[in-house]
């Protein structure tokens, strides 16, 4: 039996504090007030009869006991969230056909989990899943080749298509490990080429439009169609790039060779949304959207905040 005072909310608050090192950021991440965050932590430490955080240091640091407890707490929370997501889509057995397109940013982690959950609930259904870049997914939903699409939003309204926002994915700067030391990030990158996404991709158009609004002109030398190839080039110290936390997390093999920072210009973000044909309005798209939010939170946002805690409050779910 759990000790009195060990609550799910307390574990979530402790996880957020460990990721951010700040009561204010933990409050933003959990939707609680700062006094409520502090009280939840006190209750948890009292129940466990030990200090989890060194309260004399800023930013907060975990005690040895806190580090040990965090590993177990994160594992427990991850399993609870996964169990919740697997129960969300309850009954799709009435469908005779379902075609879904998913942005290729998710193919490493989220897409395999989503397809497994859906397959368990589609007992008598012809099921098709496609992964592709956002601009191709959006065109397919507009052409009625898909029932449901999960993609970065381009902000356009489409006849006969409904949009369900899922997550806010802010743009960040990635550079070779150790290249940036001071606060003037652009100066540190002055002699290093800018690596662009291939211009036909939606993410490239969004980045280029924002750089133009900031009147930032960068030499046009590299244009890369593959996200992993672009991140490999950053890791090899060939250049620097602008990407998003979801893109950064997809390239985990390069994390020890790259650094990530807030943009050195005005911040901006993209929205990840679920699109559905209007004649599919109802439980199916809303259930799939709810499942995707939970999967994104557990398998993308939380690991990203663990590596880049300064994104707390910016990288977040969007409710319908």
Secondary structure by P-SEA (a helix, b strand, c coil): cccccccaaaaaaaaaaaacccaaaaaaaacccaaaaaaaaaaaaaaacccccccccccccccaaaaaaaaaaaaaaaaaaaaaaaacccccccccbbbbbbccccccccaaaaaaaaaaaccccbbbbbbbcaaaaaaaaaacccccccccccccccccbbbbbcbbbbbbbbcccccccccccccccccbbbbbcccccaaaaaaaaaaaaacbbbbcccccccaaaaaaaaaaccbbbbbcaaaaaaacccccccccccccccccccccbbbbccccccaaaaaaaaaaaaaaaaccaaaaaaaccccccccccccc
